Amino acid sequence: MILLLLSINISELHKNNTDGIPVHMDEYVSVTGVVTANFSTNATYEYTKVFVQDETGGIYVYSPSYHGINRGDSVRIYGRVSQWKGITEI
């Protein structure tokens, strides 16, 4: 299987169709930015929840495994665009 990644600015991920669904929903993307908030506060560090920003905007990133990402880290995130409770995330 070949996985095609779309390298994209974060602001592009917040564009929705007329039904309020991200136009890039379920696409695999790559974004580069800086971690500006880390919500991975679980004492067992079972997951990663961070907010990543580039010069165009910010996006919430969730992973069911812990990756040791910290606030201030420059990162390249690879993942699938999804939506949770109306919030676009990777």
Backbone as CSV, one residue per row, in Angstrom:
resi,resn,N_x,N_y,N_z,CA_x,CA_y,CA_z,C_x,C_y,C_z
1,MET,0.842,-1.177,0.000,0.000,0.000,0.000,0.889,1.243,0.000
2,ILE,0.550,2.201,-0.819,1.259,3.472,-0.872,0.399,4.516,-0.172
3,LEU,1.015,5.226,0.761,0.313,6.271,1.491,0.784,7.624,0.980
4,LEU,-0.135,8.392,0.424,0.197,9.716,-0.089,-0.104,10.753,0.982
5,LEU,0.893,11.566,1.304,0.723,12.626,2.297,0.686,13.974,1.610
6,LEU,-0.242,14.782,2.004,-0.360,16.137,1.493,0.298,17.071,2.502
7,SER,1.399,17.733,2.113,2.030,18.721,2.987,1.221,20.009,2.858
8,ILE,0.767,20.528,3.984,-0.237,21.583,3.933,-0.031,22.598,5.063
9,ASN,-0.458,23.837,4.823,-0.490,24.843,5.891,-1.686,24.546,6.783
10,ILE,-1.542,24.808,8.060,-2.607,24.489,9.014,-3.902,25.227,8.689
11,SER,-3.827,26.461,8.237,-5.061,27.211,7.938,-5.915,26.502,6.898
12,GLU,-5.295,25.795,5.993,-6.019,25.056,4.947,-6.884,23.949,5.554
13,LEU,-6.473,23.418,6.692,-7.211,22.328,7.329,-8.513,22.795,7.958
14,HIS,-8.668,24.090,8.155,-9.871,24.622,8.782,-10.936,25.042,7.774
15,LYS,-10.714,24.761,6.502,-11.726,25.053,5.488,-12.757,23.929,5.490
16,ASN,-14.032,24.312,5.583,-15.121,23.333,5.641,-15.999,23.409,4.407
17,ASN,-16.696,22.303,4.127,-17.681,22.318,3.044,-18.984,22.918,3.576
18,THR,-20.026,22.930,2.777,-21.285,23.567,3.185,-21.968,22.829,4.331
19,ASP,-21.580,21.581,4.603,-22.129,20.821,5.723,-21.302,20.975,6.997
20,GLY,-20.247,21.811,6.945,-19.408,22.026,8.117,-18.355,20.949,8.323
21,ILE,-18.128,20.133,7.315,-17.136,19.058,7.383,-15.844,19.554,6.723
22,PRO,-14.683,19.306,7.344,-13.424,19.746,6.727,-13.269,19.186,5.307
23,VAL,-12.864,20.043,4.383,-12.697,19.583,2.995,-11.584,18.550,2.875
24,HIS,-10.699,18.480,3.854,-9.620,17.486,3.839,-9.896,16.308,4.777
25,MET,-11.167,16.142,5.180,-11.549,15.070,6.100,-11.050,13.713,5.592
26,ASP,-10.443,12.946,6.495,-9.932,11.595,6.238,-8.719,11.550,5.312
27,GLU,-8.190,12.703,4.907,-6.953,12.721,4.124,-5.763,12.647,5.070
28,TYR,-4.687,12.032,4.604,-3.447,11.995,5.378,-2.618,13.207,5.005
29,VAL,-2.204,13.960,6.020,-1.496,15.212,5.789,-0.219,15.269,6.617
30,SER,0.611,16.214,6.250,1.830,16.531,6.984,1.811,18.023,7.258
31,VAL,1.988,18.395,8.534,2.101,19.809,8.889,3.360,19.999,9.726
32,THR,3.943,21.175,9.605,5.131,21.520,10.376,4.808,22.738,11.220
33,GLY,5.209,22.704,12.485,4.936,23.836,13.353,5.606,23.689,14.706
34,VAL,5.163,24.523,15.631,5.706,24.538,16.985,4.587,24.163,17.949
35,VAL,4.903,23.313,18.918,3.936,22.941,19.947,3.771,24.131,20.885
36,THR,2.548,24.668,20.954,2.293,25.831,21.807,1.519,25.470,23.067
37,ALA,0.952,24.266,23.110,0.265,23.797,24.313,0.341,22.283,24.352
38,ASN,0.513,21.756,25.555,0.583,20.316,25.747,-0.476,19.932,26.773
39,PHE,-1.426,19.102,26.343,-2.514,18.667,27.212,-2.340,17.221,27.646
40,SER,-1.163,16.656,27.441,-0.886,15.261,27.783,-0.591,15.166,29.279
41,THR,-1.615,15.295,30.094,-1.409,15.364,31.538,-1.704,14.048,32.246
42,ASN,-2.038,13.018,31.499,-2.312,11.732,32.114,-1.053,11.241,32.826
43,ALA,-1.166,10.857,34.069,-0.009,10.436,34.859,0.709,9.234,34.256
44,THR,0.001,8.428,33.480,0.634,7.251,32.875,1.146,7.545,31.462
45,TYR,0.912,8.748,30.955,1.363,9.161,29.620,0.975,8.147,28.549
46,GLU,-0.291,7.821,28.518,-0.786,6.845,27.549,-1.144,7.467,26.206
47,TYR,-1.161,8.768,26.102,-1.560,9.433,24.861,-0.829,10.756,24.718
48,THR,-0.930,11.327,23.530,-0.370,12.648,23.254,-1.504,13.549,22.796
49,LYS,-1.654,14.695,23.449,-2.621,15.717,23.047,-1.875,17.045,23.081
50,VAL,-1.672,17.643,21.904,-0.945,18.908,21.821,-1.626,19.835,20.819
51,PHE,-1.287,21.109,20.911,-1.734,22.112,19.949,-0.493,22.576,19.202
52,VAL,-0.542,22.490,17.872,0.600,22.840,17.025,0.223,24.031,16.159
53,GLN,1.134,25.017,16.075,0.880,26.214,15.269,1.976,26.413,14.236
54,ASP,1.559,26.875,13.042,2.509,27.381,12.056,2.173,28.851,11.836
55,GLU,2.744,29.472,10.807,2.503,30.901,10.590,1.087,31.208,10.108
56,THR,0.290,30.152,9.793,-1.059,30.373,9.267,-2.170,30.033,10.246
57,GLY,-1.860,29.312,11.316,-2.902,28.920,12.259,-2.443,27.807,13.177
58,GLY,-3.406,27.214,13.876,-3.093,26.152,14.816,-4.063,24.999,14.676
59,ILE,-3.641,23.812,15.159,-4.473,22.613,15.071,-4.220,21.723,16.272
60,TYR,-5.267,21.074,16.721,-5.188,20.121,17.815,-4.708,18.788,17.245
61,VAL,-3.742,18.161,17.923,-3.180,16.885,17.482,-3.368,15.868,18.594
62,TYR,-3.954,14.734,18.241,-4.175,13.667,19.211,-3.554,12.375,18.704
63,SER,-2.900,11.641,19.586,-2.376,10.319,19.275,-2.661,9.417,20.472
64,PRO,-3.130,8.186,20.230,-3.419,7.290,21.346,-2.168,6.728,22.026
65,SER,-0.998,7.122,21.551,0.241,6.700,22.216,1.057,7.937,22.597
66,TYR,1.946,7.773,23.549,2.733,8.904,24.043,3.990,9.076,23.196
67,HIS,4.263,10.319,22.773,5.404,10.600,21.899,6.444,11.521,22.528
68,GLY,6.260,11.954,23.759,7.247,12.789,24.429,7.409,14.172,23.839
69,ILE,6.361,14.696,23.223,6.400,16.034,22.640,6.171,17.056,23.747
70,ASN,6.946,18.117,23.724,6.835,19.149,24.754,6.560,20.514,24.140
71,ARG,6.014,21.404,24.942,5.767,22.783,24.514,7.081,23.409,24.049
72,GLY,7.044,24.082,22.903,8.233,24.711,22.349,8.954,23.853,21.316
73,ASP,8.612,22.570,21.229,9.251,21.685,20.244,8.804,22.040,18.836
74,SER,9.737,22.045,17.896,9.402,22.137,16.475,9.139,20.720,15.996
75,VAL,7.990,20.532,15.363,7.578,19.181,14.982,7.059,19.131,13.555
76,ARG,7.121,17.957,12.978,6.411,17.660,11.735,5.448,16.544,12.094
77,ILE,4.175,16.808,11.902,3.121,15.871,12.264,2.587,15.220,10.996
78,TYR,2.445,13.912,11.030,1.838,13.146,9.949,0.598,12.479,10.513
79,GLY,-0.512,12.618,9.824,-1.713,11.958,10.323,-2.923,12.223,9.469
80,ARG,-4.055,11.676,9.918,-5.317,11.776,9.187,-6.156,12.899,9.785
81,VAL,-6.725,13.721,8.923,-7.604,14.807,9.355,-8.932,14.210,9.807
82,SER,-9.367,14.615,11.001,-10.654,14.153,11.506,-11.346,15.318,12.214
83,GLN,-12.519,15.025,12.730,-13.253,16.047,13.454,-13.856,15.400,14.694
84,TRP,-13.719,16.057,15.844,-14.249,15.551,17.106,-15.032,16.673,17.764
85,LYS,-16.307,16.446,17.952,-17.191,17.447,18.555,-17.090,18.794,17.861
86,GLY,-16.990,18.772,16.524,-16.930,19.989,15.727,-15.561,20.619,15.615
87,ILE,-14.540,20.003,16.233,-13.191,20.551,16.193,-12.350,19.742,15.213
88,THR,-11.730,20.418,14.257,-10.851,19.742,13.315,-9.553,19.389,14.022
89,GLU,-9.072,18.169,13.813,-7.848,17.706,14.436,-7.113,16.741,13.524
90,ILE,-5.876,16.487,13.885,-5.093,15.454,13.198,-4.891,14.333,14.213
